Amino acid sequence: MKYVPIAILLCPLFLLVSIRPASSAPPPNVIIFYVDDLGWQDVQIEDVDAPCPYETPNLIKLAKTGMTFTQAYSPAPTCSPSRAGIITGQHPAKIKLTHVDHGKVPTARATERLIAPYLQSHLDLDLMTLADAMKQNGYRTGHVGKWHVGLTAASYGFDFVNQTRGIHRGMDDRTKDFATADDRTYPLSKQKYPPRSSKNPDGISYPFDEVTQSAIEFIDDSKQGPFFLNLCHWMVHWPVLTRNGELLEHYCDKFGFPFPPESGDMTREGQQNPYFAAMTTTVDWSLGRLVEFLQQTDDPRSPGKKLIDTTYIFFTSDNGGAEIRGKEIISDNAPLKYGKKHPEEGGIRVPMVVTGPGIASDSRFEGIVNQLDYFPTILALTQSSISSENFDALSGLDISPVLIGKSQAIRDHAGKERTHLFWHFPHNGPLSMKSAIREGDFKMYKRYDTADYELYRLYRDGQRLDLEEQNDLAKNPEFASVVQRMAATLDAELSANDAEPPYLNPAFQGKTKPSAQITNSSFNASNRRATLAVQESGPAVEHAFVIYAGASAEAPLSQEEQKQKKRLERKMQRTGQASPPVQTNHVAELIGMRLLATIDSDGHSISAVIPEGISAYRFLLVDTNHFLHSSEPLLAK
């Protein structure tokens, strides 16, 4: 039976229940194995045109035990919005977190007509997260590795947090500073692992990785009850390096480089960077260690079964592959266009494998799927309940019927088959400032720099046609109706999600219409009211916000905040993390957030009351001509 949300009145709360036969089996465990910057073509399960030279034997094994999704997408082409999307189940456009520059006022450059919207410093604490939902349903929740949506994962429903970088830390000299057997921080393993070669027929050793070990220890500590683990590797993100000398030598031999390599950038085109190859295989080794532990460990809740039999694993990446950094060529997403930081296929198409109870081995799904689907899917697989209000806020669809073989298509709650996905990325300069929509065989882009559309037909009746996105059909009369239909659907999605577009830049030298002009500011210490005035003869202010930019060192801690601070400091010491800045929680949670300010009746005066404990602030304004303005930081005194 499929998972059907219905509302029932229970006390004053509306809850979601799963309509399934009662089961005596304990709830399954869930692991999200999230890799950073791993492209669709950076693994051996999605070879297109040419075999991937990076060896990922453990991912191949995982795929043979579960379902591979050949057209899987991340919520965004960069890290933070994808992570925010997967953990909240809400579209990055909807939660106003569409890029990595959160808490930074966009730079107004005289040469650029458009300016990106301001992004808040952290994920809104009022949003329900997947960790919150699982915790409410009796799960122990853990986060290991990269977080990157502000504050710490401990603020968002996780019982256990270790945000260590593990093995992926900078090196003085990546050509020779390799781990050794007696290394105090990264000792080499005694056990040997792939790859195997004539030089190393028994395999090679791997340096100790705290991310991997911490994840395994969390599983071991949590196996008495259901657990949810959000395992987020920092690899294969820049910096491109490895502490594994044997593994680097393996790839230098494979690609025809001397070992140790010469210092400097790797500039050979294609998938020929031995450092990146070593990172990719190291992530695969980590996956293998995790799966091996699940295979060898009894599930104490299910006699006769191992943890692997009662655990769902979602393997994927936060965005498409990074191709170049400075002069260094990292990898190559061909045949996909572009890479990370672009909403084209190379920036958002990602590898994806799901395994677990009831999922057919070595199966494939060819339809479009998004990581926003994980939240409702995990609720269904674990028969977990959340309020109808929180469920209705989710942007994705439950794909569990596809996973367990009950459906050949992804459908919404009304039974309608999925028709499209969309993305919104108003950042990173004119080439990238686009919204995009995928519908059937077609992919279309709305360009904000030119107000034009681009249309590509990736497939013809499911068969590859223009995966490279080379043949723009937007101005072809034959496809005029396709452009019109997809544009209407995209605009409807942008409107429904209140997507914030790029704004006009008031500093642009070539602007053709006037922008508001900030004239003066004041702060009344007696009532802590800050006021900003704009020139009365110019455009009025349409939207106004205040951003708290600094906190007083002497801001008082409440009794509960003192307790929470001590608990957090003890947790940091246990997990080896640096202690957080000393700030009150109520203040720290406001720094960098965008809060509504008051606009007077004629739109030329803006004000806001600045709370005690806030020492600095700035105003953010949008005028009637759609220019975005930011005041300088102002002192609350």
C-alpha positions in Angstrom: 0.0 0.0 0.0 1.1 3.5 -0.6 1.8 6.1 2.1 -1.2 8.4 2.4 -1.3 11.4 4.6 -4.5 12.0 6.4 -5.4 14.4 9.1 -6.9 13.2 12.3 -8.0 15.2 15.3 -5.9 14.2 18.4 -6.2 16.7 21.2 -5.6 20.0 19.4 -3.0 18.6 17.0 -3.3 17.3 13.5 -1.0 14.4 12.9 0.0 12.5 9.8 -0.3 8.7 9.9 0.9 6.1 7.5 -1.8 3.9 6.1 -0.1 0.5 6.2 -0.7 -2.8 7.8 0.5 -3.0 11.4 4.0 -4.4 11.6 5.8 -5.9 14.5 9.2 -5.2 12.9 11.1 -2.4 14.7 11.5 0.9 12.8 14.4 0.8 10.3 17.5 2.9 10.7 18.4 5.6 8.2 21.8 6.9 6.9 22.3 9.8 4.5 25.8 9.5 3.1 26.4 12.9 1.6 29.5 13.7 -0.4 30.7 17.2 -1.2 31.2 18.2 -4.9 31.0 14.7 -6.3 29.9 14.9 -9.9 27.5 12.6 -11.8 30.5 11.3 -13.9 32.9 11.1 -11.0 31.8 7.5 -10.1 31.8 4.2 -11.9 28.1 3.6 -11.8 27.2 6.3 -14.3 29.7 5.9 -17.1 28.6 7.9 -20.2 30.8 8.0 -23.3 34.0 6.9 -21.5 34.6 4.9 -18.3 35.3 6.8 -15.2 38.9 6.4 -14.2 38.3 7.0 -10.5 37.8 3.7 -8.7 34.7 3.4 -6.6 34.3 -0.4 -6.0 32.2 0.0 -2.8 29.7 2.2 -4.5 29.4 -0.4 -7.3 28.7 -3.0 -4.6 26.1 -0.7 -3.0 24.4 -0.1 -6.3 24.1 -3.9 -6.8 22.2 -4.2 -3.5 19.8 -1.4 -4.2 18.4 1.1 -6.6 20.4 3.5 -8.8 18.7 6.8 -9.9 20.0 7.8 -13.3 18.4 11.3 -13.3 18.9 12.4 -9.8 19.3 16.1 -8.9 20.5 18.2 -6.0 18.2 21.1 -4.8 20.9 23.7 -5.9 24.2 23.9 -7.7 26.1 24.8 -4.5 26.6 23.4 -1.0 24.6 25.3 1.6 21.2 25.5 -0.2 21.3 21.8 -1.0 22.1 20.9 2.6 19.4 23.2 3.8 17.0 21.7 1.3 17.7 18.1 2.2 17.5 18.7 6.0 14.3 20.7 5.9 12.6 19.1 2.8 11.9 22.6 1.6 13.0 24.3 -1.6 16.0 26.6 -1.2 14.0 29.4 -2.8 11.3 29.0 -0.3 13.5 29.2 2.8 15.6 32.0 1.3 18.9 30.1 1.4 20.0 29.8 -2.3 23.8 30.1 -2.1 26.8 29.8 0.3 27.2 33.5 1.0 24.9 33.6 3.9 25.3 36.5 6.3 27.3 38.5 3.7 25.9 41.7 2.2 26.2 41.4 -1.6 29.0 43.6 -3.1 27.7 46.4 -5.3 30.1 46.6 -8.2 30.0 49.5 -10.7 30.3 47.1 -13.7 27.4 44.8 -12.8 23.8 45.6 -13.6 22.4 43.0 -11.2 23.1 42.2 -7.5 22.2 39.0 -5.7 19.7 39.0 -2.8 21.0 39.0 0.8 21.0 35.6 2.4 20.5 35.2 6.2 23.4 34.0 8.3 21.8 30.6 9.2 18.9 28.3 8.6 15.7 29.6 10.2 15.5 27.9 13.6 11.7 27.8 13.4 11.8 25.3 10.5 11.3 21.6 11.2 14.3 19.6 10.2 14.5 15.9 9.4 16.4 15.4 12.6 13.5 17.1 14.5 11.0 14.8 12.9 13.0 11.6 13.5 13.7 12.6 17.1 10.0 13.1 17.7 9.4 9.6 16.4 11.8 7.9 18.8 15.0 8.0 16.8 18.5 8.9 18.1 19.9 11.5 15.7 23.5 12.1 14.7 25.4 14.5 12.4 29.0 13.9 11.5 31.1 16.1 9.2 30.2 19.2 7.2 27.2 21.3 8.2 27.5 24.7 6.5 24.0 26.1 7.1 25.0 28.3 10.0 25.2 27.8 13.8 25.9 24.1 14.5 23.9 21.0 13.8 23.2 20.8 17.6 20.8 23.7 17.1 18.7 21.7 14.6 17.5 18.5 16.3 20.7 16.4 16.4 21.5 14.5 19.6 25.1 13.8 18.6 27.2 16.2 16.6 30.8 16.0 15.4 31.6 18.6 12.7 35.2 17.5 12.4 36.9 17.8 9.0 38.5 14.4 9.6 41.3 13.6 7.1 40.4 16.5 4.8 42.6 19.2 6.2 45.2 21.4 4.6 48.7 20.2 4.1 52.0 22.2 4.0 53.1 20.2 0.9 50.7 17.9 -0.8 53.4 16.2 -2.8 55.1 14.6 0.2 53.4 15.2 3.6 51.8 11.8 3.7 50.6 9.8 6.7 52.7 7.0 8.1 52.1 4.0 10.3 53.2 5.8 13.4 51.5 9.1 12.5 49.9 10.5 15.7 46.9 12.0 14.0 46.4 10.0 10.8 48.0 6.6 11.4 47.8 4.2 8.5 45.6 1.2 8.8 47.1 -2.2 9.3 44.3 -3.7 7.2 44.7 -3.4 3.4 41.9 -2.2 1.1 41.4 -1.7 -2.7 42.7 -0.6 -5.1 44.9 -3.6 -5.7 47.6 -3.6 -8.4 50.8 -5.4 -9.4 52.7 -3.1 -7.1 50.2 -3.6 -4.2 48.6 -7.0 -4.9 47.1 -7.1 -1.3 45.8 -3.5 -1.5 46.9 -0.4 0.4 46.6 1.1 3.8 44.4 4.2 4.5 45.0 7.0 7.0 42.7 7.3 10.0 39.7 9.4 9.2 37.7 10.8 12.2 34.6 11.4 10.1 34.4 7.8 9.2 35.3 6.5 12.7 32.9 8.9 14.4 30.0 7.8 12.2 30.7 4.1 13.0 30.9 4.9 16.7 27.6 6.7 16.6 26.0 3.7 14.9 27.5 1.3 17.5 26.3 3.5 20.3 22.8 3.9 18.8 22.0 0.3 17.7 19.7 -0.5 20.6 17.1 1.8 19.1 16.4 3.3 15.7 18.9 5.9 14.6 19.2 8.6 11.9 22.7 9.5 10.8 23.5 12.5 8.6 27.0 11.7 7.4 28.5 14.5 5.4 32.0 14.2 4.1 34.1 17.3 3.4 35.6 15.5 0.5 35.8 15.8 -2.5 35.7 19.6 -2.1 38.7 21.9 -2.5 41.5 21.7 -1.3 42.4 18.9 -3.7 44.9 16.7 -1.8 45.4 13.4 -0.1 47.5 12.1 2.9 47.5 8.6 1.3 50.9 8.3 -0.4 50.2 4.8 -1.7 46.9 5.8 -3.2 48.3 8.9 -4.8 51.1 6.8 -6.3 48.5 4.4 -7.7 46.8 7.2 -9.6 50.1 8.8 -10.7 51.0 5.5 -12.2 47.6 5.1 -13.8 47.6 8.6 -15.3 51.3 8.7 -16.3 52.6 11.2 -13.7 55.9 10.9 -11.8 55.6 10.1 -8.1 55.9 12.1 -6.1 54.2 14.6 -8.4 55.9 17.9 -9.2 54.7 20.9 -7.2 52.2 23.3 -8.7 48.8 23.0 -10.3 47.5 20.0 -12.1 46.5 21.3 -15.5 45.9 18.2 -17.6 42.4 18.3 -19.1 39.8 15.6 -18.4 39.6 13.3 -15.4 43.3 13.1 -14.9 44.0 14.8 -11.5 45.6 12.1 -9.3 44.9 14.1 -6.1 41.1 14.3 -6.9 41.1 10.6 -7.9 42.6 9.7 -4.6 40.0 11.8 -2.7 37.2 10.1 -4.6 38.5 6.6 -3.8 39.0 7.6 -0.2 35.3 8.6 0.1 34.5 5.2 -1.5 36.7 3.5 1.1 34.8 5.3 3.8 31.5 4.0 2.4 33.0 0.5 2.4 34.0 0.8 6.0 30.5 1.9 7.0 28.8 -0.8 5.1 31.2 -3.4 6.4 30.4 -2.5 9.9 26.6 -2.7 9.2 27.2 -6.2 7.6 29.2 -7.5 10.6 27.1 -6.1 13.4 24.0 -7.8 14.9 20.9 -5.7 15.2 19.9 -6.3 18.8 16.3 -5.4 18.1 16.0 -8.0 15.3 17.4 -11.4 16.3 19.1 -13.1 13.4 19.6 -9.9 11.4 22.5 -7.6 10.9 22.2 -3.9 10.9 22.6 -3.9 7.1 19.3 -5.7 6.9 17.4 -3.0 8.9 19.0 0.1 7.6 18.3 2.4 4.6 21.3 4.1 3.0 20.9 7.2 0.8 24.1 7.9 -1.1 24.4 11.1 -3.1 26.3 14.5 -3.5 25.4 18.0 -2.6 25.8 19.4 -6.1 27.5 18.7 -9.4 31.3 18.4 -9.7 33.7 21.2 -9.5 35.8 21.3 -12.7 38.4 24.0 -12.1 39.9 26.2 -9.4 42.3 28.9 -10.5 44.6 27.1 -12.9 44.1 23.6 -11.4 41.8 21.3 -13.4 40.0 19.3 -10.8 37.8 17.0 -12.9 35.5 17.0 -15.9 31.7 16.7 -16.0 31.5 15.9 -19.7 29.1 15.3 -21.4 27.2 17.5 -19.0 27.5 21.3 -19.4 29.4 23.4 -16.8 29.7 22.3 -13.2 29.2 23.5 -9.6 27.8 27.1 -9.3 25.8 26.6 -12.5 22.1 25.4 -12.7 23.0 23.5 -16.0 23.2 19.7 -15.8 26.8 19.6 -14.7 26.0 21.7 -11.7 23.0 19.9 -10.3 23.0 16.3 -11.7 24.4 13.9 -9.1 24.9 10.2 -8.4 22.3 8.6 -6.2 21.9 5.1 -4.8 19.4 3.9 -2.2 19.5 0.6 -0.4 17.5 -1.0 2.4 14.7 -3.3 3.3 12.3 -4.1 0.5 14.4 -2.4 -2.3 15.2 -4.7 -5.2 18.8 -5.5 -5.8 20.6 -4.0 -8.9 17.5 -2.0 -9.8 17.3 1.3 -11.7 14.9 4.2 -11.9 15.1 6.5 -15.0 12.7 9.2 -13.9 13.6 12.6 -12.4 14.1 12.8 -8.7 15.4 15.4 -6.3 16.9 15.3 -2.8 14.0 17.3 -1.6 12.1 14.0 -1.9 14.2 12.5 1.0 12.3 14.0 3.8 8.8 12.7 2.9 10.3 9.4 1.7 12.1 8.8 5.0 8.9 9.6 6.9 7.1 6.9 4.8 9.8 4.3 5.1 10.0 4.7 8.8 6.2 5.2 9.3 6.9 8.4 11.1 4.4 11.1 11.8 4.7 14.9 11.8 2.0 17.6 12.0 0.0 18.3 8.9 1.3 21.9 8.9 4.9 20.7 8.7 4.1 18.0 6.2 2.3 20.4 3.9 5.4 22.7 3.9 7.6 19.9 2.3 8.6 20.6 -1.3 9.4 17.0 -2.3 7.4 13.9 -3.0 7.5 10.4 -1.3 9.4 8.1 -3.6 9.0 5.0 -1.3 6.5 3.4 -3.7 9.1 3.4 -6.4 11.8 2.1 -4.0 9.8 -0.9 -2.8 8.4 -1.7 -6.2 4.8 -0.6 -5.7 4.9 2.0 -8.5 6.8 2.7 -11.7 6.4 6.5 -11.3 6.7 9.2 -8.6 3.3 10.6 -7.8 2.0 13.3 -5.5 -0.6 12.8 -2.8 -3.4 13.0 -5.2 -1.9 10.3 -7.4 -0.7 12.6 -10.2 2.6 11.7 -11.8 5.5 14.1 -11.3 5.9 16.4 -14.3 8.7 18.7 -13.4 11.5 20.0 -11.1 12.7 23.5 -10.8 15.8 25.4 -9.5 16.5 29.0 -8.5 20.0 30.5 -8.4 20.1 34.3 -8.5 23.9 34.4 -7.8 27.4 34.2 -9.1 27.3 36.7 -12.0 25.3 37.0 -15.2 26.2 33.6 -16.6 24.8 31.8 -13.6 21.9 34.0 -12.5 19.1 31.8 -13.7 16.1 29.9 -12.7 15.6 26.5 -14.4 13.0 23.9 -14.9 13.2 20.2 -16.1 10.0 18.8 -17.6 10.0 15.5 -19.4 12.7 15.5 -22.1 13.2 19.3 -21.9 15.3 21.7 -19.7 14.6 25.4 -19.8 16.4 28.4 -18.2 15.2 31.9 -17.4 18.1 34.3 -17.7 18.0 37.3 -15.4 20.7 39.3 -17.2 18.9 39.3 -20.6 15.3 38.3 -19.6 15.6 35.6 -22.3 14.9 31.9 -22.2 17.0 28.9 -23.2 15.5 25.6 -24.1 17.3 22.3 -24.6 15.9 18.9 -25.4 18.1 16.5 -23.3 16.2 13.4 -24.5 13.8 12.3 -27.2 11.3 9.9 -25.8 13.7 8.9 -23.1 16.7 8.4 -25.4 19.7 10.7 -25.1 19.6 13.7 -27.6 21.3 16.8 -26.3 22.6 16.0 -22.8 25.4 18.6 -23.6 22.8 21.4 -23.8 24.3 22.7 -27.0 21.3 23.3 -29.3 19.1 26.1 -27.9 15.5 25.7 -29.2 14.0 28.7 -27.4 13.6 30.7 -30.6 12.6 27.8 -32.8 8.9 28.4 -33.7 8.3 24.6 -33.5 8.9 24.8 -29.8 7.2 28.1 -29.0 4.4 26.3 -27.2 6.9 24.3 -25.1 8.6 27.6 -24.0 5.3 29.2 -23.2 4.1 26.2 -21.2 7.3 25.7 -19.3 7.7 29.5 -18.6 4.3 29.6 -17.1 5.0 26.6 -14.9 8.4 28.0 -13.8 6.9 31.4 -13.0 4.1 29.7 -11.0 6.7 27.8 -9.0 8.8 30.9 -8.3 5.7 32.8 -7.2 4.4 29.9 -5.0 7.8 29.7 -3.3 8.2 33.5 -3.0 11.6 33.1 -4.8 13.7 36.2 -4.5 15.2 37.3 -7.9 18.4 39.3 -8.4 17.9 43.1 -7.9 19.1 46.1 -9.8 22.4 47.4 -8.6 22.4 51.0 -7.5 26.1 51.3 -8.0 25.9 50.2 -11.7 27.4 53.0 -13.8 25.0 52.3 -16.7 21.7 52.3 -14.9 18.8 53.8 -16.8 16.4 54.7 -14.0 16.9 56.4 -10.6 17.5 54.6 -7.4 16.8 55.6 -3.8 19.5 57.6 -2.0 20.2 57.1 1.7 20.6 60.6 3.3 21.1 60.1 7.0 20.6 57.8 10.0 20.0 58.2 13.7 19.8 56.1 16.9 17.8 57.0 20.0 19.5 55.4 23.0 16.5 55.9 25.3 14.1 53.8 23.3 16.7 52.0 21.1 14.9 53.1 17.9 17.1 53.3 14.8 15.9 55.5 11.9 17.1 55.8 8.3 16.0 58.4 5.8 16.1 58.3 2.0 15.9 61.3 -0.4 12.3 62.4 -0.7 12.6 63.4 -4.3 13.7 59.9 -5.3 12.0 56.5 -5.4 10.3 55.3 -2.2 11.3 52.2 -0.3 9.0 49.2 -1.0 10.6 46.6 1.4 12.8 47.2 4.4 14.8 45.0 6.7 17.2 45.4 9.6 20.2 43.1 10.0 21.9 42.8 13.4 25.6 43.0 12.7 27.2 42.8 16.1 26.6 41.8 19.8 27.8 43.4 23.0 30.4 41.3 24.8 28.7 42.1 28.1 25.2 41.0 26.9 23.8 38.9 29.8 23.2 35.2 29.8 20.0 33.8 31.1 20.2 30.9 33.5 19.0 28.4 30.9 21.5 29.9 28.3 24.3 29.4 30.8 23.3 25.7 31.2 23.1 25.3 27.4 26.4 27.0 26.9 28.1 24.6 29.4 26.5 21.6 27.7 27.7 22.8 24.3 31.2 23.4 25.6 31.4 19.9 27.1 30.1 18.4 23.9 32.8 20.4 21.9 35.5 19.1 24.2 34.3 15.5 23.8 34.2 15.7 20.1 37.4 17.7 19.6 35.7 20.8 18.2 36.7 24.3 19.0 34.4 26.1 21.5 31.8 28.4 20.0 32.1 32.2 20.4 30.9 33.4 23.7 27.5 35.0 23.0 24.1 34.8 24.4 21.9 32.4 22.4 19.1 34.8 22.0 21.6 37.3 20.5 23.7 34.8 18.5 20.5 33.5 16.9 19.7 36.9 15.6 23.1 38.0 14.2 22.9 38.2 10.4 19.2 37.4 10.2 16.9 39.6 8.1 14.1 41.1 10.2 11.3 43.3 9.0 11.7 47.1 9.5 9.0 49.7 9.6 8.4 51.9 6.5 6.6 55.2 7.0 3.5 56.1 5.0 5.4 58.0 2.2 8.2 55.3 2.0 11.1 57.6 2.7 11.8 56.9 6.4 12.6 53.4 7.8 12.9 52.5 11.5 13.5 49.5 13.8 13.9 48.9 17.5 17.3 47.4 18.2 17.2 44.9 21.1 19.5 45.1 24.1 22.7 43.2 23.5 22.9 44.2 19.8 25.8 46.7 19.3 25.7 47.2 15.5 23.1 46.9 12.8 22.4 47.8 9.2 19.4 48.4 7.0 18.6 46.6 3.8 16.2 48.3 1.4 14.4 47.6 -1.9 13.0 50.6 -3.6 10.1 50.9 -6.0 12.4 50.6 -9.0 13.7 47.2 -7.7 17.1 48.4 -6.6 18.7 46.7 -3.6 20.4 49.1 -1.1 22.4 48.4 2.1 23.4 51.0 4.6 26.8 50.9 6.2 27.1 49.1 9.5 25.7 51.5 12.2 26.4 51.5 15.9 23.6 51.1 18.4 24.7 54.0 20.6 
